[in-house]
Amino acid sequence: MKNARITGIFYLITFISSIPAVFLLDSVLHGSNFVTGTGSANSVLWGCLLDVVNAIACVGSAVAIYPLVQKQNKSLALGFIASRLFEAAVIMIGVVSLLAIVSLRRSYLADPSIDVASLQVMNTGFLELRNWTFLLGPGLIPAVNGLLLGTLLLKSKLIPRAIPVIGLIGAPMLLISALCTYFEVFGQMSPVAAVLGLPIAAWELSLGFYLTFRGVRKV
């Protein structure tokens, strides 16, 4: 029961940390003059810190739930840990790319004679790196997570059947969204992508609340 609640708390932390980070990082992600001093560097630093918390919570949730689901299928349970580790690693790469942009900004503010055009080229490169990590990490891997953990929880009957079913439905929808974004059919932040991503978000949020406040059933 303790592991279940810890898992649920970690899942909720991923929401609590990732949603504010989107707004805190807006100035660097969408501000064309961030490197030359426009926008708040502190908000970017806080946003990156929240992404680090998100990455840690990803790993923590997988480690905490492993003892509960490994009896169903040890390979799938280990696969879930590996998937969450990969997601966390990709998130961290994105964090490092944004922190590199903050460093470019500090370099320019310390020495305004630095060639702005060169800084902008590097800024664009780091932003593109972060955009790809956002697609291949939080935009794709939760589909894998949903398939793995959803299958394990459905078999185990530790939680109501409806919750893992939402995950198993949402996983292929998110996968389709990620592939369409990859091939530029539509943008990752488009309304279509948002609709396709709703079920997987509902799965993770409902799982977090259920495990935190109800724990797991005795089977």
RAWOBEL-V824635 format. One line per field, one symbol per residue. ss: DSSP state (h for helix, s for strand, l for the rest). phi: phi as a letter, one per 20 degrees, with the letter a starting at -180 (. if undefined). Layout:
ss: ???
phi: ???
This chain:
ss: lhhhhhhhhhhhhhhhhhhhhhhhlhhhhhllllllllllhhhhhhhhhhhhhhhhhhhhhhhhhhhhhllllhhhhhhhhhhhhhhhhhhhhhhhhhhhhhhhhhhhhhlllllhhhhhhhhhhhhhhhhhhhhhllllhhhhhhhhhhhhhhhhllllhhhhhhhhhhhhhhhhhhhhhhllllllllhhhhhhhhhhhhhhhhhhhhhhhllllll
phi: .fffffgfffffffffeffffgffegfefcefdffeoenefffffffffffffgfffgfgffffegfedfffafffffffffffffgfffgfffffffffffffffffffbfffffgfffffgffffffffffffeefecfgffgfffffffffffmfcggffffgffffgffffffffffgemfbefdfgfffffefffffffffffffffddmcfec
